[in-house]
Amino acid sequence: MPFRASSAGSRYPRPMQEAAARPLREDAKVIGLIASAHSLSHFYQLCIPVLFPLIKADLGVSYAELGAATALYYVVSGLCQTLAGFAVDRFGARRALLAGLALCSGGMLLAGLAHHYPLLILASLVAGVGNSVFHPADFAILNGRVDAPRLGYAFSFHGVGGNLGWALAPLFCTGLAALHGWHAALLAAAALGIVMIGVLLAQREAIAVEPRRAAAGAEGSGLGADLRVLAATPVLMCFFFFFLFSCGLTGMQTFGVASLTALYATPVAVASSALTAFLLGGAGGILAGGWVATRTARHDLVAAGGMLGAASLVLVLALGALAPALLAPVLALAGFSSGITNPSRDLLVRASTPRGSTGKVYGFVYSGLDLGAMVTPVFYGWLLDRHMAQGVFLTVFVALLFTIATVLQLPGKARQAQAQAAS
């Protein structure tokens, strides 16, 4: 769905409160299908890592080798995400989404059949390519099939679906592995992808979005024009928002427990509970953010305010002055403050996207998440190796604080970019 400019003379678009054109049932179906597919993509991200102890013992590999397989997954996903966005715009989001699910399912199938480390590496490569498809395809379908007044809710449920996928992976995989072994658990995970493909094929008309058809030789078409779209200031600012956000989130999710135990001398169980509170708070914030996003035109202020709140709470955490009993509540509030920005940030990306470029723009800006997850773990580990746990939280604070600078001027810049694209 193309961006609809605000009323004449207004710098900011109106809140999405006008009457929807399509029945709620139709939009709910699309949102449910895409949120379910997104949930499965996050589910697949954790299927292999949660089984590392069993895989290590069976294949006789080190944790470093298993970590390399996971790193390869995210490197491939990050590198391919922008290319997947181009494919979405040229060949259609539905085809790309089905291909991504097939590759993820195929990757889990290969992993389930793996009795040697090289096959596990191949599985990570295949699944990583599949994972690159979801964000550009999902957002192209949501923007193209869901009425604008409901997009805030659509983006909210999309984000919550991803969080649920993360939460279900350990339960599903470790539970089946305990009964039938890790190979069977991964094969069962692969079967879920086949089921999801069947569901989407049965509802293929509901998620159909026409790909862009540029006339041959038309002005503004071709690779050069596509690259100019990605190099536009609003799009780059969205990319850096996602990159900085990922830098902070990686510190919390990956090194939060180790940093809390070092800084506050708390048991691992207490630190783990605090991290769980952060993740649950984030899910609650995403749900609330959908409601907020539909009732405001200032999505930049929602995103900036949420990041400022999260950064401030992380700074309090970094000072090391909290009682252990307050760790979980403070982290829950930080997660909620961060999560409430998600639907608004996705609407900011939408406002920065020219007609016919949804796939490539969402693919490009969301690749910032993968880039942040790739470049920061070594630095966080370096800090912890030098007993600088406080530095971990201070780095998270700085990353979240810098996200604010990337969004405050986005509505005006996006409006200017849209006007130039239309002229």
HELIX and SHEET records of a PDB file:
HELIX    1   1 LEU A   24  CYS A   47  1                                  24    
HELIX    2   2 PRO A   49  LEU A   51  5                                   3    
HELIX    3   3 PHE A   52  LEU A   59  1                                   8    
HELIX    4   4 TYR A   63  PHE A   91  1                                  29    
HELIX    5   5 ALA A   93  LEU A  113  1                                  21    
HELIX    6   6 TYR A  117  ASN A  131  1                                  15    
HELIX    7   7 PHE A  134  ARG A  145  1                                  12    
HELIX    8   8 ALA A  148  ARG A  150  5                                   3    
HELIX    9   9 LEU A  151  HIS A  180  1                                  30    
HELIX   10  10 TRP A  182  ALA A  202  1                                  21    
HELIX   11  11 LEU A  223  ALA A  231  1                                   9    
HELIX   12  12 THR A  233  TYR A  264  1                                  32    
HELIX   13  13 VAL A  268  ALA A  293  1                                  26    
HELIX   14  14 HIS A  299  ALA A  318  1                                  20    
HELIX   15  15 PRO A  324  GLY A  339  1                                  16    
HELIX   16  16 ASN A  342  ALA A  351  1                                  10    
HELIX   17  17 THR A  358  VAL A  375  1                                  18    
HELIX   18  18 PRO A  377  ASP A  385  1                                   9    
HELIX   19  19 ALA A  389  VAL A  407  1                                  19    
HELIX   20  20 LEU A  410  ALA A  422  1                                  13    
END                                                                             
